[in-house]
């Protein structure tokens, strides 16, 4: 079923300045980009399925910000959204993905053999490891949300029709990220082969990579993360800067809306677009090793200044 844009037809009876949302208290990427002039330019447009500008920005209007992360504040309702509303999406993508330009091309690498190390993250600090991504089937929209589909030992699962058509997750206890990533790559390849056998394909283009609902997940859609125990480093004043320089981000172990408990953080890659899957997992592996080394130094009352990575 296409989106109904009858609401948009009615709104067009009113001047754009009357319909422009109040974003004065908002702190998300959409609010930084959207102006009354841009709103007026785009509000009459819609994608072939009927997705409008008001549909694109509604989540960012309803949710002005987040205490822990900079949210995007907009979503794509279909593959064409990124083209029809490119004047909004392009600067948001550039802002969110570290200067990724409209003419840049994405790269992908799902060969786990290209990952260096990752099978020896210290389990005394790394409690669990996880890699996930999303995929959309070209030309189809989700209509319902069945429960996730687990393997027998629950280390690989697929969510169907959550935010995206598919959410693919590989995970296990401990610090063997190499094993987690290998299972992830093999499982994802099998899923794509199955899709192609049914004459379906994943949404993808050379510029945006794999196309997903939230612009923050474009490119690889990949989030490689660990639950890591850092009671000393987590309190250190340089911890946020260290993560930034390693291109990592932290959350609480209960999800994006939670804080760390007992010095345990969920640490993952901050990037999705412009880097391959292997490159992103490598950033996590190398970064986590350094975080563990810093934690060990602090446990012994030693300084970590010489371990802090240079500004990139």
Buried (B, 14 or more C-beta within 10 A) or exposed (E): EEBEBEEBEEBEEEEBEEBBBEBEEBBBBBBBBBEEEBBBBBBEBBBEBBBBBBBBBBBBBEEBBEEEBBBBBBBBBBBBBBEBBEEBBBBBBBBBBEEBEEEBEBBBBBEBEBBEEBBEBBEEBBBBBBBBBBBBBEEEBBEEEEEEEEEEEEBBBBBBBBBBBBBBBBBBEBBBBBBBBBBBBBBBEEBBEEBEEEEBEBBBBEBBBBBBBBBBBBBBBBBBBBBBBBBBBBEBEBBEEBBBBBBBBBBBBEEEEEEBEEBBBBBBBBBBBBBBBBBBBBBBBBBBBBBBBBBBBBEEEEEBEEBBBEEE
